[in-house]
Amino acid sequence: MPSLRHAFGAPALVVATVIALLTGAMTTPAAAAVPAPRPTVSTTQDAATVSWPAVKGADRYAVCLVRNVGDSSCTEGFFTTKTSHTFTKLTPVAGTDYLVHVRAYDGSASAASPRVAIDLRPAAPKVSVSTGTDTAAVSWTAIPDADRYAVCLVRSLAQTSCTEGFFTTKTSHTFTKLTPVDGTDYHVHVRAYVGKASAASPRTPIELTLKPEAPTGLKHTVKSSSATITWKAAKNATSYDVCVMTFVKATACEQVTPRTTGTTATLTGLSPNLGTDYVYMVRAYRGDARADSARARFDLPVGDVAWITFESSTPTSLTLIWKAATNAETYVVDVSTKKDFSSGVRTQQVAGTRTTFTGLAPGVRYYARTRGDNAPVKGAVRGVTTRILPTSDVDVRVVTYNLCGQDKCRSSSGIGSWKSRKSRAAAAVLGTGASVISTQESGDKDTNFGSVLPGFRRAAYISAKSLFYKTSVYNLNRSGTLTLDADRRRYAVWAELVEKSSGTPFIVVDPHLEPYKGKTNDDRRYAQTRRMLSLVGALNTRDLPVVYAGDVNSNKNNAKYAGGYDGVRKAFLAADHVDSFDRARAADNGDRADGHAYNVLFNSSNQGQVVPIKNGDHVDAIYTTPDVTSRTWKVVVDLASANRYRTPFASDHNPLTAYLGIPGQTQKP
């Protein structure tokens, strides 16, 4: 576009005239036929677009931009045939930034518009907001040359009028007494004014900082290594997390779950801790505000103990081992002598999977069980194991004695009445130091031998057979009778005794077999012995040691009779039983020929004759199972001289005693 100075040629008068016209130094002639333009201005921050309607008859326009009202020359000036122009790279100043006017020309005639003020549009303020529970502090950047700001608070984006609006020259304002609503609480925008020009910031959302309420209704569902936490939604909360601790008095979270907008969270990889396993609280958030629930706690469930068994035992102790249970911190172990643990229960709480109970009773059956414990959570009891504790070896002195207590002895034998013999018989038995006494021909009411045996109690009785035991030494576990030959009225009694100090059990049997010599009677004794062995085998379910002490009416002398034999010995040896006489006699005892057997030349039946008869033939016997040792064996005689009995006799038999070693029992299922 040509400048005004070059457009009108060189003559000084013409140039001066145009400038004067543009600057308003000259007035329009009265005869001018050209109307004045009506310019309008639109601005940005550094530009102004001047536009005007076309003037009828005008062939050109002169546009003049000045900085101040008093300026006589254009800051920018030019002729144009267009009806608009944009000035760029403008800069604001205090007050009105620029002035502009337009002159229309028709030949030499012209008319100028009034000067129009140009105020550049200011920059839009940058707004920031900080909130409280019912306040919003709004601040914005200062805009150069801005002479005021309009602040507008609205509830929603669609709102056209301000809920609160005002002008201010400051760059901040705090709104108070605000209230929240669903969704965005408020919006705010700020408009900066420079003169009439203005620029508004975008609308900035305002979310009041509402403190959420503390979560309630905490619940947890626990598995072996995880826990799912649930809670009720808290008022004003927008998100949650779970703070997890392993100590009740912990002040800091040891684990925090990811933030969630829901009301559930899952913890994984858990394992038990000493005491309470886990403590947790749910934390509700709204912005920077937080509210914590009350603390809750949980312990992981305890798995089952898959098995428990006896590792080892002694007569007075047992050691148990078991498979570890999931999450068990400790184990509660019970032992009892009752299968249902209704009484006699001893309990230990241990940290490992092995424990020993001491001070137990030997030979007693114990039941054991265990469960895991993750205090206060208790596991279930699964399975019970049982064992009979072993016992130690024990010695027992047994005596067998046919008392002839029913006065059925032959009158020619010189045996006195039972009444006269009773005390002598008792002295003979008690003098052996025996703790088990087996008697035959000892009636119930007429003999009543127990009345002269202080400290003894009768364990069993049938048909003139009585079995006594010393109560300070033994407990009676059970007892009974055996029918060996009903037709011949041959019986035996038996008792299962338990030695108190060792707990060792054993069985004693008191038989009285068929009398008299001859093959027929030997066969009867053989059959009666086999029957007795069979019956005892059936009742001896624990395979206990057995001692047979009684009047068997059999010995090697039976072979002197036609077809005769020692049927009792034959039956016992065939069953792998042992004659205690043989074992004691065979024992090494220096140069002594009979080992630990004594008075072997005296028959155990004296028949009331003062001179011993049939030396070495013993009608009474003590047989045992092979596990029983025979320490000593002895026929008890009272001699007036080396070859004569002392009279009067206590019975037509001599007491027969053996000092036996009963083996202890091994641990048994």
C-alpha positions as CSV (number, residue, x, y, z in Angstrom):
1,M,0.0,0.0,0.0
2,P,1.5,3.4,-1.0
3,S,2.3,5.8,1.8
4,L,0.5,9.0,2.0
5,R,3.6,11.0,1.2
6,H,4.3,9.3,-2.1
7,A,0.6,8.9,-3.2
8,F,0.0,12.6,-3.7
9,G,3.2,13.8,-5.4
10,A,6.0,16.2,-4.3
11,P,4.3,19.6,-4.0
12,A,4.7,20.6,-0.4
13,L,1.3,22.2,-0.2
14,V,-0.5,19.0,-1.2
15,V,1.3,16.8,1.3
16,A,0.7,19.2,4.0
17,T,-2.9,19.4,3.1
18,V,-3.4,15.5,3.2
19,I,-1.7,15.2,6.5
20,A,-3.7,18.0,7.9
21,L,-6.8,16.3,6.7
22,L,-5.8,13.0,8.2
23,T,-4.8,14.4,11.5
24,G,-7.9,16.6,11.7
25,A,-5.9,19.9,11.4
26,M,-8.2,21.0,8.7
27,T,-12.0,20.8,8.5
28,T,-14.0,19.4,5.7
29,P,-15.3,21.9,3.3
30,A,-19.0,22.7,3.6
31,A,-19.7,21.6,0.1
32,A,-18.3,18.1,0.6
33,A,-20.4,15.4,-0.9
34,V,-18.6,12.5,0.9
35,P,-20.1,11.2,4.3
36,A,-17.7,10.3,7.1
37,P,-16.8,6.6,7.6
38,R,-18.1,4.8,10.8
39,P,-15.2,2.6,11.8
40,T,-15.3,-0.2,14.5
41,V,-12.5,-1.9,16.2
42,S,-11.9,-5.5,17.3
43,T,-8.8,-6.4,19.2
44,T,-6.6,-9.2,20.4
45,Q,-3.7,-9.0,22.9
46,D,-1.3,-7.4,20.2
47,A,-3.5,-6.6,17.2
48,A,-6.4,-4.4,16.3
49,T,-8.7,-4.8,13.2
50,V,-10.3,-1.6,12.1
51,S,-13.3,-2.0,9.7
52,W,-15.9,0.4,8.3
53,P,-18.9,0.3,6.0
54,A,-18.1,1.4,2.4
55,V,-18.7,5.1,1.9
56,K,-20.9,5.9,-1.2
57,G,-18.8,7.7,-3.8
58,A,-15.6,7.2,-2.0
59,D,-12.7,6.1,-4.2
60,R,-10.2,5.7,-1.4
61,Y,-9.7,5.9,2.4
62,A,-7.0,7.3,4.5
63,V,-6.4,5.3,7.8
64,C,-4.4,6.9,10.7
65,L,-3.3,5.2,13.9
66,V,-2.0,7.4,16.7
67,R,-0.8,6.6,20.2
68,N,-2.3,9.6,22.0
69,V,-5.0,12.2,21.5
70,G,-2.6,15.0,21.1
71,D,-0.5,13.3,18.4
72,S,-0.3,15.4,15.1
73,S,1.1,12.7,12.9
74,C,0.1,9.1,12.4
75,T,2.1,6.3,14.1
76,E,0.9,4.3,11.2
77,G,-1.0,6.0,8.2
78,F,-1.8,4.9,4.6
79,F,-4.4,5.1,1.8
80,T,-6.4,2.0,0.9
81,T,-9.4,1.2,-1.2
82,K,-10.4,-1.6,1.2
83,T,-12.8,-1.2,4.1
84,S,-10.7,-2.8,6.8
85,H,-7.2,-3.1,8.1
86,T,-5.4,-5.0,10.9
87,F,-2.6,-3.4,12.9
88,T,-0.2,-5.9,14.3
89,K,2.6,-6.0,16.9
90,L,0.8,-3.5,19.0
91,T,1.7,-2.9,22.6
92,P,-0.4,-1.7,25.4
93,V,0.1,1.3,27.6
94,A,-1.5,2.8,30.6
95,G,-4.9,4.2,29.6
96,T,-6.1,4.0,26.0
97,D,-3.6,2.1,24.0
98,Y,-4.2,3.7,20.6
99,L,-6.6,5.9,18.6
100,V,-7.7,5.4,15.0
101,H,-9.8,7.4,12.5
102,V,-10.6,6.9,8.8
103,R,-11.1,9.6,6.1
104,A,-13.2,8.9,3.0
105,Y,-12.2,10.6,-0.4
106,D,-14.2,11.3,-3.5
107,G,-11.8,13.1,-5.7
108,S,-10.7,16.1,-3.7
109,A,-13.6,16.0,-1.4
110,S,-13.3,14.0,1.9
111,A,-14.8,13.4,5.3
112,A,-13.1,11.9,8.4
113,S,-14.5,9.8,11.2
114,P,-14.2,10.7,14.8
115,R,-11.2,9.1,16.5
116,V,-12.0,5.6,17.9
117,A,-10.1,4.3,20.9
118,I,-8.3,1.0,20.7
119,D,-7.8,-1.0,23.9
120,L,-5.9,-4.2,23.2
121,R,-7.6,-7.3,24.7
122,P,-5.8,-8.4,27.8
123,A,-4.5,-12.0,28.4
124,A,-6.9,-14.4,30.1
125,P,-6.1,-14.8,33.8
126,K,-4.8,-18.2,35.0
127,V,-6.9,-19.3,37.9
128,S,-6.1,-21.6,40.7
129,V,-8.3,-22.8,43.5
130,S,-7.7,-24.3,47.0
131,T,-10.7,-25.6,48.9
132,G,-11.8,-26.2,52.5
133,T,-14.9,-28.0,53.7
134,D,-17.1,-24.9,52.9
135,T,-14.6,-22.4,51.4
136,A,-12.8,-21.9,48.1
137,A,-9.8,-19.6,47.9
138,V,-9.6,-18.4,44.2
139,S,-6.4,-16.7,43.0
140,W,-5.2,-15.6,39.5
141,T,-2.3,-14.2,37.7
142,A,-2.1,-10.4,37.5
143,I,-2.7,-9.1,33.9
144,P,-0.5,-6.2,32.8
145,D,-2.5,-2.9,32.5
146,A,-5.6,-4.6,33.8
147,D,-7.6,-2.0,35.7
148,R,-10.1,-4.5,37.2
149,Y,-11.2,-8.1,37.3
150,A,-14.7,-9.6,37.3
151,V,-15.0,-12.8,39.3
152,C,-18.0,-15.1,38.6
153,L,-19.0,-18.2,40.7
154,V,-21.6,-20.5,39.2
155,R,-23.1,-23.8,40.3
156,S,-23.0,-25.5,36.8
157,L,-21.5,-25.0,33.4
158,A,-24.9,-24.3,32.0
159,Q,-25.6,-21.4,34.3
160,T,-25.5,-18.0,32.6
161,S,-25.7,-15.7,35.7
162,C,-23.3,-15.7,38.6
163,T,-24.3,-17.2,41.9
164,E,-21.8,-14.7,43.3
165,G,-20.1,-12.1,41.1
166,F,-18.2,-8.8,41.7
167,F,-15.5,-6.6,40.4
168,T,-12.1,-6.3,42.1
169,T,-8.7,-4.9,41.6
170,K,-7.2,-7.7,43.7
171,T,-5.9,-11.0,42.3
172,S,-7.6,-13.3,44.8
173,H,-10.8,-13.8,46.6
174,T,-12.2,-16.4,49.1
175,F,-15.8,-17.6,48.8
176,T,-17.3,-18.8,52.1
177,K,-20.4,-20.7,53.3
178,L,-20.3,-22.9,50.2
179,T,-22.2,-26.2,50.2
180,P,-21.5,-29.4,48.3
181,V,-23.7,-31.0,45.7
182,D,-23.5,-34.3,43.7
183,G,-21.0,-33.9,41.0
184,T,-18.8,-30.8,40.7
185,D,-19.7,-28.4,43.5
186,Y,-19.0,-25.0,41.7
187,H,-17.2,-23.5,38.8
188,V,-15.4,-20.1,38.8
189,H,-14.0,-17.8,36.0
190,V,-12.2,-14.5,36.2
191,R,-12.4,-11.8,33.5
192,A,-9.6,-9.2,33.2
193,Y,-10.5,-5.7,31.9
194,V,-8.2,-3.2,30.3
195,G,-10.5,-0.4,29.5
196,K,-13.4,-1.9,27.7
197,A,-11.3,-4.9,26.5
198,S,-11.5,-8.0,28.5
199,A,-10.5,-11.7,28.5
200,A,-12.0,-14.4,30.6
201,S,-10.3,-17.5,32.0
202,P,-11.8,-20.9,31.4
203,R,-14.2,-22.1,34.0
204,T,-12.4,-23.9,36.8
205,P,-14.2,-26.6,38.8
206,I,-14.3,-26.3,42.5
207,E,-14.6,-29.4,44.7
208,L,-15.1,-28.6,48.3
209,T,-12.7,-30.5,50.6
210,L,-15.3,-32.5,52.5
211,K,-13.9,-34.6,55.3
212,P,-15.2,-38.1,54.7
213,E,-16.8,-40.0,57.5
214,A,-14.9,-43.0,59.0
215,P,-15.8,-46.3,57.3
216,T,-17.9,-48.7,59.4
217,G,-19.2,-52.2,59.1
218,L,-15.7,-53.8,58.7
219,K,-15.8,-57.5,58.0
220,H,-13.1,-60.0,56.9
221,T,-13.2,-63.4,55.4
222,V,-10.0,-65.3,56.0
223,K,-8.4,-68.1,54.2
224,S,-5.1,-69.9,54.8
225,S,-3.0,-67.2,53.3
226,S,-5.3,-64.4,52.3
227,A,-8.1,-62.2,53.7
228,T,-10.9,-60.3,52.0
229,I,-11.8,-57.0,53.8
230,T,-15.2,-55.4,53.2
231,W,-16.8,-52.3,54.6
232,K,-19.8,-50.0,54.3
233,A,-19.4,-47.0,52.0
234,A,-18.5,-43.9,54.0
235,K,-20.3,-40.6,53.5
236,N,-18.3,-38.0,51.4
237,A,-15.6,-40.6,50.6
238,T,-14.4,-40.9,47.1
239,S,-11.8,-43.6,47.6
240,Y,-10.4,-46.0,50.2
241,D,-7.4,-48.1,51.1
242,V,-6.6,-50.6,53.8
243,C,-3.8,-50.0,56.2
244,V,-2.4,-53.4,57.5
245,M,-0.2,-53.9,60.5
246,T,1.2,-57.0,62.3
247,F,1.3,-55.5,65.8
248,V,-1.7,-54.3,67.8
249,K,0.0,-51.1,68.9
250,A,1.7,-50.3,65.6
251,T,1.6,-46.7,64.6
252,A,2.5,-47.0,61.0
253,C,1.1,-49.2,58.2
254,E,3.3,-52.1,57.2
255,Q,1.3,-52.7,54.1
256,V,-1.2,-50.6,52.2
257,T,-3.6,-51.9,49.5
258,P,-4.1,-49.9,46.3
259,R,-6.7,-47.2,46.4
260,T,-10.1,-48.3,45.4
261,T,-13.5,-46.6,44.8
262,G,-15.2,-49.8,45.9
263,T,-15.8,-51.3,49.3
264,T,-13.6,-54.4,49.2
265,A,-9.9,-55.2,49.2
266,T,-8.0,-58.5,49.3
267,L,-4.7,-59.2,51.1
268,T,-2.6,-62.1,49.9
269,G,0.6,-63.8,50.8
270,L,-0.3,-63.7,54.6
271,S,1.4,-65.8,57.2
272,P,0.9,-66.0,61.0
273,N,2.6,-63.7,63.4
274,L,3.2,-63.9,67.1
275,G,0.0,-63.1,68.9
276,T,-2.7,-61.4,66.7
277,D,-1.7,-62.1,63.1
278,Y,-2.9,-58.9,61.5
279,V,-4.5,-55.6,62.5
280,Y,-6.1,-53.4,59.9
281,M,-8.1,-50.2,59.4
282,V,-10.0,-48.9,56.4
283,R,-9.1,-45.3,55.4
284,A,-11.6,-43.1,53.5
285,Y,-10.4,-40.3,51.3
286,R,-11.9,-37.2,49.7
287,G,-9.1,-35.1,48.2
288,D,-6.5,-34.6,50.8
289,A,-8.9,-35.3,53.7
290,R,-8.9,-38.7,55.3
291,A,-10.9,-40.5,58.0
292,D,-9.8,-43.8,59.5
293,S,-12.1,-46.6,60.7
294,A,-11.7,-48.3,64.1
295,R,-9.0,-51.0,64.1
296,A,-10.0,-54.6,63.5
297,R,-7.9,-57.7,63.8
298,F,-7.9,-61.2,62.5
299,D,-5.9,-64.4,62.8
300,L,-5.4,-66.9,60.0
301,P,-7.2,-70.2,60.2
302,V,-5.3,-73.2,61.4
303,G,-5.1,-76.2,59.2
304,D,-5.5,-79.8,60.3
305,V,-2.7,-81.9,61.8
306,A,-2.6,-84.6,59.2
307,W,-1.1,-87.2,61.5
308,I,0.4,-87.8,64.9
309,T,2.4,-90.8,66.0
310,F,4.6,-92.1,68.8
311,E,8.3,-91.6,68.0
312,S,9.6,-93.5,71.1
313,S,8.8,-94.4,74.7
314,T,10.2,-95.5,78.0
315,P,8.3,-97.1,80.8
316,T,7.5,-93.6,82.2
317,S,7.6,-91.3,79.1
318,L,6.5,-91.1,75.6
319,T,7.6,-88.9,72.7
320,L,5.2,-87.8,70.0
321,I,5.8,-86.3,66.6
322,W,3.2,-84.9,64.1
323,K,2.9,-83.2,60.8
324,A,3.0,-79.4,60.9
325,A,-0.4,-77.7,60.3
326,T,-0.7,-74.6,58.2
327,N,-0.6,-71.3,60.2
328,A,-0.1,-73.1,63.5
329,E,2.1,-71.0,65.9
330,T,1.9,-73.6,68.6
331,Y,0.3,-77.0,69.2
332,V,-1.8,-78.2,72.0
333,V,-1.0,-81.9,72.8
334,D,-3.2,-84.0,75.0
335,V,-2.5,-87.5,76.4
336,S,-5.0,-89.5,78.4
337,T,-5.7,-93.0,79.6
338,K,-9.2,-92.6,78.3
339,K,-10.0,-92.9,74.6
340,D,-12.5,-90.1,74.8
341,F,-10.2,-87.9,76.9
342,S,-12.9,-87.6,79.5
343,S,-10.5,-87.7,82.4
344,G,-6.8,-88.1,83.3
345,V,-5.8,-85.7,80.6
346,R,-2.3,-84.1,80.6
347,T,-1.7,-81.2,78.2
348,Q,1.3,-79.5,76.8
349,Q,1.5,-76.5,74.5
350,V,4.6,-76.5,72.3
351,A,6.0,-74.5,69.4
352,G,7.5,-77.4,67.4
353,T,6.2,-80.7,66.1
354,R,7.7,-82.9,68.8
355,T,7.2,-83.2,72.5
356,T,7.8,-85.6,75.4
357,F,5.5,-86.4,78.3
358,T,7.3,-87.7,81.4
359,G,6.1,-89.1,84.7
360,L,3.7,-91.6,83.1
361,A,2.7,-95.0,84.3
362,P,4.5,-97.9,82.7
363,G,2.4,-100.6,80.9
364,V,-0.6,-98.3,80.7
365,R,-2.3,-97.5,77.4
366,Y,-2.2,-93.9,76.5
367,Y,-4.1,-92.0,73.9
368,A,-2.6,-88.9,72.2
369,R,-4.0,-86.1,70.1
370,T,-3.0,-82.6,69.0
371,R,-4.3,-79.6,67.2
372,G,-2.7,-76.4,65.9
373,D,-3.1,-73.1,67.7
374,N,-2.8,-69.6,66.2
375,A,-4.0,-67.8,69.3
376,P,-6.9,-67.3,69.7
377,V,-7.8,-69.4,66.6
378,K,-7.8,-73.1,67.4
379,G,-7.4,-75.8,64.9
380,A,-9.5,-78.9,64.8
381,V,-8.4,-82.1,66.5
382,R,-7.8,-84.7,63.8
383,G,-7.0,-88.3,64.6
384,V,-6.0,-90.0,67.8
385,T,-3.1,-92.4,68.2
386,T,-2.6,-94.9,71.0
387,R,0.2,-96.9,72.6
388,I,0.8,-99.1,75.6
389,L,4.0,-97.9,77.3
390,P,6.8,-100.4,77.8
391,T,7.6,-101.7,81.2
392,S,10.8,-102.8,82.9
393,D,11.8,-106.2,83.9
394,V,10.5,-107.3,87.3
395,D,11.2,-110.2,89.7
396,V,8.4,-112.2,91.3
397,R,8.4,-115.0,93.8
398,V,5.7,-117.6,93.3
399,V,4.7,-120.4,95.6
400,T,2.3,-123.3,94.9
401,Y,1.0,-125.3,97.8
402,N,-1.6,-128.1,98.0
403,L,-3.0,-127.5,101.5
404,C,-5.2,-130.5,102.0
405,G,-7.3,-127.9,103.6
406,Q,-10.5,-129.7,103.3
407,D,-9.3,-132.6,105.6
408,K,-9.6,-135.1,102.8
409,C,-6.1,-136.5,103.5
410,R,-5.8,-140.2,104.6
411,S,-6.1,-140.7,108.3
412,S,-3.2,-143.1,108.2
413,S,-0.9,-140.3,106.9
414,G,-0.7,-138.7,110.3
415,I,-1.9,-135.4,108.9
416,G,-3.8,-133.5,111.5
417,S,-7.0,-131.4,111.0
418,W,-6.9,-128.2,109.0
419,K,-7.6,-126.2,112.1
420,S,-4.4,-127.5,113.7
421,R,-2.4,-127.0,110.5
422,K,-3.6,-123.7,109.2
423,S,-1.1,-121.4,111.0
424,R,1.8,-123.8,110.2
425,A,0.8,-123.7,106.5
426,A,0.7,-119.9,106.6
427,A,4.1,-119.7,108.2
428,A,5.6,-122.0,105.5
429,V,4.2,-119.9,102.7
430,L,4.9,-116.5,104.1
431,G,8.4,-117.7,105.0
432,T,9.3,-118.0,101.3
433,G,8.8,-114.2,100.8
434,A,6.4,-115.0,98.0
435,S,4.2,-112.3,96.6
436,V,1.9,-114.6,94.6
437,I,0.5,-117.7,96.3
438,S,-1.3,-120.5,94.4
439,T,-3.1,-123.1,96.5
440,Q,-5.1,-126.2,95.8
441,E,-7.5,-128.2,98.0
442,S,-8.2,-124.9,99.7
443,G,-11.9,-124.6,100.1
444,D,-13.7,-121.3,100.2
445,K,-15.4,-121.3,103.5
446,D,-13.9,-124.3,105.3
447,T,-10.3,-123.4,104.6
448,N,-10.4,-119.6,104.3
449,F,-6.6,-119.5,103.9
450,G,-6.7,-115.8,103.1
451,S,-7.5,-115.0,106.7
452,V,-3.9,-115.9,107.7
453,L,-2.2,-114.1,104.8
454,P,-2.0,-110.4,105.9
455,G,-1.4,-108.0,103.0
456,F,-2.8,-110.5,100.5
457,R,-6.0,-110.6,98.5
458,R,-7.6,-113.4,96.7
459,A,-7.8,-112.8,92.9
460,A,-9.8,-115.8,91.9
461,Y,-11.4,-119.0,93.3
462,I,-13.1,-122.1,91.9
463,S,-13.5,-125.6,93.2
464,A,-10.9,-125.5,96.0
465,K,-8.4,-123.5,94.0
466,S,-7.4,-120.1,95.3
467,L,-5.0,-117.5,93.8
468,F,-3.7,-114.8,96.2
469,Y,-1.5,-111.7,95.4
470,K,0.2,-109.1,97.6
471,T,-1.7,-105.9,97.3
472,S,1.3,-103.6,98.1
473,V,3.1,-105.1,95.1
474,Y,0.5,-105.7,92.5
475,N,-2.7,-104.4,91.0
476,L,-5.3,-106.9,89.8
477,N,-6.1,-106.1,86.2
478,R,-8.5,-109.0,85.6
479,S,-9.1,-112.6,86.7
480,G,-11.2,-115.6,86.0
481,T,-11.7,-119.3,85.9
482,L,-11.0,-122.1,83.3
483,T,-12.9,-125.3,82.8
484,L,-10.3,-127.9,81.8
485,D,-12.5,-131.0,81.9
486,A,-16.2,-130.5,82.9
487,D,-16.9,-134.2,83.1
488,R,-14.0,-134.7,85.5
489,R,-14.6,-131.4,87.3
490,R,-11.1,-130.2,86.6
491,Y,-10.6,-126.4,86.7
492,A,-8.0,-123.7,87.0
493,V,-8.1,-120.1,88.1
494,W,-6.1,-117.2,86.7
495,A,-5.3,-113.6,87.2
496,E,-3.6,-110.8,85.3
497,L,-1.4,-108.9,87.7
498,V,0.4,-105.6,87.2
499,E,3.6,-105.0,89.2
500,K,3.0,-101.5,90.5
501,S,6.5,-100.0,90.4
502,S,7.3,-101.2,86.9
503,G,3.9,-101.5,85.4
504,T,4.8,-104.9,84.1
505,P,1.8,-107.2,83.6
506,F,1.8,-111.0,83.6
507,I,-0.6,-113.9,84.1
508,V,-0.6,-116.5,86.8
509,V,-2.6,-119.7,86.4
510,D,-3.4,-122.1,89.2
511,P,-4.4,-125.6,88.0
512,H,-5.2,-128.9,89.8
513,L,-5.0,-131.7,87.3
514,E,-6.2,-135.3,87.2
515,P,-4.7,-137.4,90.0
516,Y,-3.5,-141.0,90.1
517,K,-1.2,-143.1,87.9
518,G,-1.7,-145.0,84.7
519,K,-2.0,-144.2,81.0
520,T,-5.6,-143.2,81.2
521,N,-5.0,-140.6,83.8
522,D,-1.8,-139.5,82.0
523,D,-3.9,-139.0,78.8
524,R,-6.4,-137.0,80.8
525,R,-3.7,-134.8,82.3
526,Y,-2.2,-134.3,78.8
527,A,-5.6,-133.2,77.4
528,Q,-6.4,-131.0,80.4
529,T,-3.0,-129.3,80.0
530,R,-3.5,-128.7,76.3
531,R,-7.0,-127.3,77.0
532,M,-5.5,-125.0,79.6
533,L,-2.9,-123.7,77.2
534,S,-5.5,-123.1,74.6
535,L,-7.8,-121.2,76.9
536,V,-5.0,-119.1,78.3
537,G,-3.8,-118.4,74.7
538,A,-7.2,-117.1,73.8
539,L,-7.5,-114.7,76.8
540,N,-3.9,-113.6,76.5
541,T,-4.5,-111.1,73.7
542,R,-1.5,-109.0,74.6
543,D,0.9,-111.9,74.6
544,L,1.9,-111.4,78.2
545,P,4.3,-113.7,80.1
546,V,2.4,-116.6,81.8
547,V,3.3,-118.5,85.0
548,Y,1.5,-121.9,85.6
549,A,1.9,-122.9,89.3
550,G,-0.2,-125.8,90.6
551,D,-0.6,-129.4,91.5
552,V,-0.2,-131.2,88.2
553,N,-0.1,-134.8,89.6
554,S,2.5,-135.7,87.0
555,N,6.3,-136.4,86.8
556,K,8.8,-138.7,85.3
557,N,7.9,-141.4,87.7
558,N,4.6,-141.9,85.7
559,A,6.6,-143.9,83.2
560,K,7.0,-146.8,85.7
561,Y,3.4,-147.7,85.1
562,A,2.2,-149.5,82.0
563,G,1.9,-147.0,79.2
564,G,2.5,-144.2,81.6
565,Y,4.2,-140.9,80.7
566,D,4.6,-137.4,81.9
567,G,1.7,-135.9,79.9
568,V,1.8,-132.5,81.5
569,R,5.5,-132.0,80.6
570,K,4.9,-133.3,77.1
571,A,2.1,-130.8,76.5
572,F,4.0,-127.8,78.0
573,L,7.2,-128.5,76.0
574,A,5.3,-129.1,72.8
575,A,3.9,-125.5,73.3
576,D,7.5,-124.2,73.8
577,H,6.9,-123.6,77.5
578,V,9.6,-124.1,80.1
579,D,9.8,-126.0,83.4
580,S,11.2,-123.5,85.8
581,F,13.0,-126.4,87.5
582,D,14.9,-127.2,84.3
583,R,16.0,-123.6,83.7
584,A,17.0,-123.0,87.3
585,R,18.9,-126.3,87.5
586,A,20.8,-125.6,84.3
587,A,21.9,-122.1,85.4
588,D,25.6,-121.7,86.2
589,N,26.2,-121.6,89.9
590,G,29.9,-122.3,90.3
591,D,30.5,-126.0,91.0
592,R,27.0,-126.6,92.3
593,A,25.6,-129.5,90.3
594,D,21.9,-128.3,90.5
595,G,22.7,-124.7,89.6
596,H,20.0,-122.6,91.2
597,A,17.6,-125.4,92.0
598,Y,17.4,-126.4,95.7
599,N,16.1,-129.4,97.6
600,V,15.6,-131.2,94.3
601,L,15.8,-134.6,96.0
602,F,12.7,-133.9,98.0
603,N,9.4,-134.8,96.4
604,S,6.9,-131.9,96.6
605,S,4.4,-134.5,98.0
606,N,5.4,-135.9,101.5
607,Q,2.2,-138.0,101.9
608,G,2.6,-137.5,105.7
609,Q,5.6,-139.8,105.8
610,V,8.5,-138.6,107.8
611,V,11.0,-140.2,105.5
612,P,11.1,-138.5,102.1
613,I,9.9,-140.8,99.3
614,K,10.4,-140.9,95.5
615,N,13.2,-138.4,95.7
616,G,13.3,-136.0,92.7
617,D,9.7,-136.7,91.5
618,H,7.7,-133.5,91.9
619,V,4.0,-133.7,91.5
620,D,3.7,-129.9,91.9
621,A,5.2,-127.8,89.2
622,I,5.9,-124.2,88.0
623,Y,5.9,-123.9,84.2
624,T,6.3,-120.6,82.3
625,T,6.3,-119.1,78.8
626,P,9.9,-119.1,77.4
627,D,10.3,-115.3,78.0
628,V,10.3,-115.9,81.8
629,T,13.6,-116.6,83.5
630,S,14.0,-118.9,86.5
631,R,16.5,-117.4,89.0
632,T,15.9,-120.0,91.7
633,W,13.7,-123.0,92.3
634,K,13.1,-124.7,95.6
635,V,11.1,-127.3,97.4
636,V,10.4,-125.9,100.8
637,V,11.0,-128.5,103.5
638,D,11.2,-128.4,107.3
639,L,13.7,-131.0,108.5
640,A,14.3,-132.4,111.9
641,S,17.4,-134.2,110.5
642,A,19.1,-134.7,107.2
643,N,16.7,-137.5,106.2
644,R,13.5,-136.9,108.2
645,Y,10.8,-134.3,108.0
646,R,9.9,-132.2,111.0
647,T,6.5,-133.0,112.3
648,P,3.6,-132.3,112.7
649,F,3.0,-131.7,109.0
650,A,1.2,-128.6,107.7
651,S,0.0,-130.5,104.6
652,D,0.7,-133.7,102.7
653,H,2.5,-131.5,100.2
654,N,5.6,-129.4,100.6
655,P,5.5,-125.8,99.3
656,L,7.2,-125.3,95.9
657,T,8.6,-121.9,95.1
658,A,10.4,-120.2,92.3
659,Y,12.0,-116.8,92.0
660,L,11.2,-115.7,88.4
661,G,12.2,-112.9,86.1
662,I,9.3,-111.4,84.3
663,P,10.4,-109.4,81.2
664,G,9.2,-105.9,80.7
665,Q,6.8,-105.2,77.9
666,T,7.8,-103.4,74.8
667,Q,5.8,-100.4,73.4
668,K,2.7,-101.9,71.8
669,P,0.0,-100.5,69.6
